[in-house]
Amino acid sequence: MGINFQPIYILASGAERAKDKLDTTSNNLANVNTPGFKKIILREMSQNIPNNPKDAKELFTFVRFNDTPVILEQGSLKKTERNLDLAIQGDGFFTIRDSAGNTFLTRNGHFFVDPSGTLIDQNNNLILDQNNNPITIDPTKNITITKDGTIYQNNTQIAKLQILTYQSVNPVGNSYYTGTGNPIPPKYQIHQGFLENSNTNSIKEMINLIEAHRRFDIYGNLMRALDQLEQKTHEIGRA
């Protein structure tokens, strides 16, 4: 009598989904204090069991995760009174360029001025203006940034921040994102001297983490029990 591995494969697939949930929830919790971080969820896709299983290629269906959308819900604003801390209220992202020339989006507006006078983020990536150019600031002069992202020094406009938004974005790490499709007109206000908090609810994510961990343990225990049962059944069949 051969061992039927199909139930174990089904349970293993469920355990894999639970692990995906654990990984995503852990990432959300790890970034609960990261300015501008947007939480990620795993959206489930379920399939119906056929009315007549004999006509189906597979007798079992299980819940799978269809995609992992980024939740763009507004985070609360925290006052810092630091001139180069900027928060976006509404739609849109700041645009940055890394040393390799790649352009990304971010809501983390914790900015600095490097020794050459270039506006950068905490990862030393360039902040771009509306013409896709780096922004140069005189650190010895007062800086004022208006609600639309226009930057003034000594009452003279020196640049305007490029704010882009998309229907959806994909996470690439370090609170950076890439947009999907074409950009759409954003509706936003820039708040100077503020940072946007993560939109992750730590209590809810901790509950999700506990549930995912329990779910993973259950699948593991069931796989071990089923494996032992199949082994004993196989031994009886040979007796």
N, C-alpha and C positions, 0 to 999 in steps of 0.2 A: 504493500500500500504506500503510495507516494505521499509526501508531505504537501499539503495545500498551502502555498505561500501567499495566495491572493489576499486573504484577510490581513496578513502582516503588512503587505504592501500598502493596503488601504490605510491601516493605522499609521504606518510610517509617513504617508502623505499628510495625514492630519497633524502629526508631530512636526513636520516641516513647516506647515502653515502656522503652528503655534510658535515655532522658533522665529519665523518672519515677524510675527506680532511682538515677540520679546525684543528683537533687535530694533524695530521701529520705535516702540515705546521707550526703550532705554535711551535711544538717541534723542527723543523729545525731552526726556527728563534731564539728560546731560546738558541740554541747551536752554533750560528753563530761565537762566540768568543771562543769556546771550542777547544783547540788544537787537531788536528787529527780527529775531528768529521766528519762522513760521512752522507750526507743527505739521507733521505728516500723518496721514491715516492710511490704513489698508482697507480698501473698499472690496467687499466680498461679492462674488458672483456665484449664484447657486443654479444648479440644473435640476430639472424634474426627473424623477425615476419614470421610465416609460410604462405605459399601461400594460403592455405585453412584453415582459423582459425577454421572451424567447426571440423576439424580433430585434433585440438590441445587441450591439456588438459588445457592450460592457454591461454587466449586471448591476454595477454599483456606480453611484455618482456621489461626489462629495463637494463641499464648499471649497472654492479656490479664491484667491485674491486676484481681482481683475486688474487693478492698478493701484498706485500709491499717490493720490493727489496731495498737493500742498494746500493747506487751508489758509487763505489770504485774509482772514478775519483781522481787524484792527487790534493791535495791542495797546495797552494803556501807555500814557506818556509820563516820563519821570523827569522832573526838573533837575538840571545839573548846574545851570548858570555858567556853563563853559561855552565860549563863543563858537568853538568848532565842533560842538555836539549838536547834531541836527536830527530832527525827527520828522517823518512824513505822516501827516494825518490825511487819510483817504487812500486813493489809488496810487500806484506807481512805485518805482524803485530808483535808487541812485545807480548810475552806471560806472563801472570801474574797468581798468585795463591792467592786466598783469604783465610781468616782465617778458612773457612769451608772446605778447600781443593779443591775447584772448580777452574778449569783452564779456563781463558778467554783470548781473544785477544783484543789488543788496539793499536791505532796509536798515542795516547797521550804519548809523551816521556818526560813529565815533571817529572823527577825523583829526589829522595832524598836518603840520607843515614841515617838510624835510629841510635839510640845510640849504638846498638850492632854491627854496621858496615854493616848491610844488606841493599842492594839496594831495595828501595820500590817506589811505585807511590804515588800520592797525597792522595789516599784513604788507605794508609798503607798496600797495598797488595804487595806481593813479586814479583820481576822481576826474571824470570827464565833464566838459561843458556841453552845451547844446549843439556845438559843432564837432563833437567827438575829439576835442583837444584837451590836453591836461590844463589844469588851472594853476596859475602862478599868483602867489599872494606875498605881499610885503609884511613880514612878521612884526615889523616895528610900528605898523599903522593899525588903527582900529578897524575892525571888520564888522559889517552889518549885512545880514542876509534876510531878504524880504520873504513874504509868504509864497511868492511864485518862484523862489530860488535864485533871484537876482542878487549878485554879490557886489557890495559897494565898499570902497575904501576912500576916506576923505571926500565923501559925497560924489565919488566918481565910480560909475559902473565898470567893473573889470571883467565880469563873466556872469554867466547864468548856468546853473546846474542843469544837467540833462536828466529829466525824470521820464522814465518809460514804463508802460504797463502793457500786459498781455492778458488774454483770456485765461491762460494757465501758465504755470512755470514749473520747471523741473529742478530739483536740488542737485548741486554738484559738490557740496561740502563747504565748510567755513562760512556758513550763512550766505553763500553765493547761489545764484539761480540763473538758469537760461530760460528765455521766453519761448513759447510755442506759437507759431503762426506769425502774423504781422502785428506790430505795435498798434495800440488803440489810444485815442486821446485820454490822458489821465485827468481826474479831478482830485486835486490835492491842495494842501497847505504845508509849507515848511515852517517848523518851529525851531528857532535858534535858541540854544541853551537847554535843549531837551533831548532825551533819547527815548525811543520806543521800546517798551518791554516786550519780551517774548509773549506770544499769544497762547502759550502752553499753560494749562492748569495743572499744577504739580500734584494736587490731590487726586484729580481724575486720572492722571497718567500713572500714579502709584497704584491706584485700584486696577487699572488696565494691566499693569505689570504683574500684579499678584494673580489676576485671573489667567493671564497668558502662561505664567509659570505653572499654575495648577493644571491647566489644560495640557501643557507639555508633559508634566509628570504622569497624568492619567494615561496619555497615549503610550508613554514608555512602559508603565506598569502593565497595561493591557497587552502590549507586544510581548513582554517577557512571559506573562501568564499563557498567552496563546501559543507561544513557541514551545513552552513546556508541555502543554496539552497535546500539541501536534506530535511532539516527540514520543509521548507515552502512547498515543494512538498508533503511531507507526510501529512501536515495539509490540503492541498487542497484535497488530496485523501480521507480524512476522512469527508470533508464537504458534 
